[in-house]
Amino acid sequence: MASLEQYFPFGIAKMPAFIGREQDESWLEKNMRAGVHTLLLAPRRYGKSSLVLHTLAKGKFPFSELDLQLCRTGKSIEKKIRHGIEQVIFSAVTEKEKILHAAKLFFKKNNKQWKIGLKGFVEVTIEPDRYEDIAENILTSLQFLESVLSQENKKVVIFMDEIQEIINVESSLEIQGAIRHFAQKSSHAVFVFSGSNRRMLRHMFHDNSMPLYQLCDVITLDKIEAKYYQEYLRKISKLTWGFVIADDLIDAIMRLSERHPRRIYNLCLYVWRLIDIQKEKPTIEHIQQAWKKLITADLKGVRYLLSQRNTSQLKVLSYLALKNTRELTSKDAQRITNLSATAIINALQKLEEDDLVERMTSGEYRFIDPVIKAVLTTYEQELI
């Protein structure tokens, strides 16, 4: 039997916890096999990485995962990409001497002075020799990858997470241009891009002034349908408790977590731990107790996040949490928040850009993370 943490993970959702994304998985796998580059759009903690890694594992694709989160310079972006290329070549091609030979021929043919070697006889390394054109180095590395893969008739996936960080470094447009130049011509490498800032991603991939404009097919992830969670919780409760969880308890779990992909697993883990410790049959009180523990556990983190907001944004968040999710520029809303309609609109725009709230097709606003809403209603009522 798996551990509770495997059933209800804090991080990447693997089997058996990977559920409800079968259509997205199938679509993504078809893109990978067809060489169609993909952009994943979703709020933070909605399972983007889980979807990609699950699809890669199931499809048995050689791949390299590049997380650009901490890259602050163009050179660090270049090194991250080069290292990812080294890794994916190693995973795709077994005969390392063949790679070394191909590298020598490639760099000689292209008149590039690059260092080539084996790192501990395990990993092939490629490194430009005092060549400072970052975008050109990235393009050369990718073209070398294509050259090796074409000789071996292999295909690989390059998963670039937090791709929006490229916008903030020097030579940003040139780096994006190098990626596009390669991606449009490659027959053996396919890109999957994702990130935690949807506004910046839309700017990179949907603005016709940007190099990556319309490069990718877009997969947008929403919340997982309730029926998948209902079936999963019944199965796991039967497996771990010996009986099926009651429907009213499932309803309470989904109501509190609002089916946020991360928060529903956080809450379930706390519920299951309480039942394991207290040796009691689960009740609504256990669900409520677990929810309070979860809010308390995340309290300092949420407060730090809120401390980065200005006064107008905090007031709008508090009004949303405590009062109403519609008519946010009404006279009543302006009176309660002591903000003008323009200030409320500007605050909402920034909160949407930063994925704290989102506007539904109905015109209603909602918190993306229900724990932030719960912290505001429970501990920070004085903010409004």
Secondary structure, DSSP 8 states (H G I E B T S, - for coil): ---HHHHS-SS---TTT--S-HHHHHHHHHHHHHT--EEEE--TTSSHHHHHHHHHHHHT--EEEEE-TT--SHHHHHHHHHHHHHHHHHHH-S-HHHHHHHHHHHHHHTT--EEEEEETTTEEEEEESS---HHHHHHHHHHHHHHHHHHHT--EEEEEESGGGGGGSTTHHHHHHHHHHHHHH-SSEEEEE--S-HHHHHHHHH-TTSTTTT-SEEEE-----HHHHHHHHHHHHHHHHSS---HHHHHHHHHHHTT-HHHHHHHHHHHHHHHHHHT----HHHHHHHHHHHHHHHHHHHHHHHHTS-HHHHHHHHHHHHT-SS-TTSHHHHHHHT--HHHHHHHHHHHHHTTSEEE-TTS-EEESSHHHHHHHHHH-GGG-
